[in-house]
């Protein structure tokens, strides 16, 4: 095994600090948060139930007649579309 020997170099002088005071201003006040609607909060649960239902239908039918994915796809797209547009008008509303 070989060893590398490092020689210590001269240290650089510390930077010059400015003298004086720093004035700190208060941060701007945050806008009031409008809580989401009950339907918007329940949407992830509905999507999970839809996925679980699709898996149950796949196991129960064995995908013999028609694929459950074909049946649940329009419902899933509709729920996602409605949830995306749900409460758009509330975002622009001014709190009272």
C-alpha positions in Angstrom: 0.0 0.0 0.0 1.2 3.4 -0.8 0.5 6.6 1.1 0.0 10.0 -0.2 1.4 12.8 1.8 -0.4 16.1 1.6 1.3 19.3 2.6 -0.7 22.0 4.4 -1.0 25.2 2.4 -1.3 28.7 3.7 -4.9 29.6 4.7 -6.6 32.4 2.9 -7.6 35.4 5.0 -11.3 35.7 6.0 -13.5 38.0 3.9 -14.1 41.5 5.1 -17.4 42.0 6.9 -19.5 45.1 6.5 -20.3 47.2 9.5 -23.9 48.4 10.1 -27.3 47.2 10.9 -29.7 45.0 8.9 -33.4 46.0 8.8 -35.9 43.2 8.6 -39.4 43.7 7.3 -42.4 41.6 8.2 -43.4 39.0 5.6 -46.6 39.7 3.6 -49.8 38.3 5.1 -51.0 35.0 3.6 -54.4 34.8 1.9 -57.2 33.1 3.7 -57.4 29.4 2.7 -60.8 28.2 1.5 -61.3 24.6 2.4 -62.2 22.2 -0.4 -65.7 20.9 -0.8 -66.8 17.6 0.6 -67.1 16.1 -2.9 -63.5 17.2 -3.8 -62.2 15.6 -0.6 -64.1 12.4 -1.2 -62.9 12.0 -4.8 -59.7 10.1 -4.1 -61.7 7.6 -2.1 -64.2 7.2 -4.9 -61.4 6.5 -7.4 -59.8 3.9 -5.1 -63.2 2.2 -4.7 -63.6 2.2 -8.4 -60.2 0.5 -8.9 -60.9 -2.1 -6.2 -64.3 -2.8 -7.8 -62.6 -3.3 -11.1 -60.2 -5.8 -9.6 -63.0 -7.7 -7.9 -64.9 -7.8 -11.1 -61.9 -9.1 -13.0 -61.3 -11.9 -10.4 -65.0 -12.8 -10.2 -65.7 -13.0 -14.0 -62.3 -14.2 -15.0 -62.6 -11.7 -17.9 -64.8 -14.2 -19.8 -67.6 -12.0 -21.1 -66.2 -8.5 -21.3 -63.3 -6.9 -19.6 -64.2 -4.9 -16.5 -61.7 -2.3 -17.5 -63.9 -1.5 -20.5 -66.9 -1.0 -18.2 -65.1 1.1 -15.5 -63.0 3.3 -17.9 -65.8 5.8 -18.8 -66.7 6.1 -15.1 -63.1 6.7 -14.1 -62.6 9.3 -16.8 -65.9 11.1 -15.8 -64.9 11.2 -12.1 -61.5 12.6 -12.9 -62.9 15.2 -15.3 -65.5 16.3 -12.8 -63.0 16.4 -9.9 -60.6 18.5 -12.0 -63.2 21.1 -12.8 -64.9 20.9 -9.4 -64.4 24.1 -7.5 -62.8 26.1 -10.3 -65.2 29.0 -9.6 -64.4 28.9 -5.9 -60.7 29.6 -6.5 -61.4 33.0 -7.9 -63.9 33.9 -5.1 -62.7 36.6 -2.7 -63.0 35.6 1.0 -65.5 37.7 3.0 
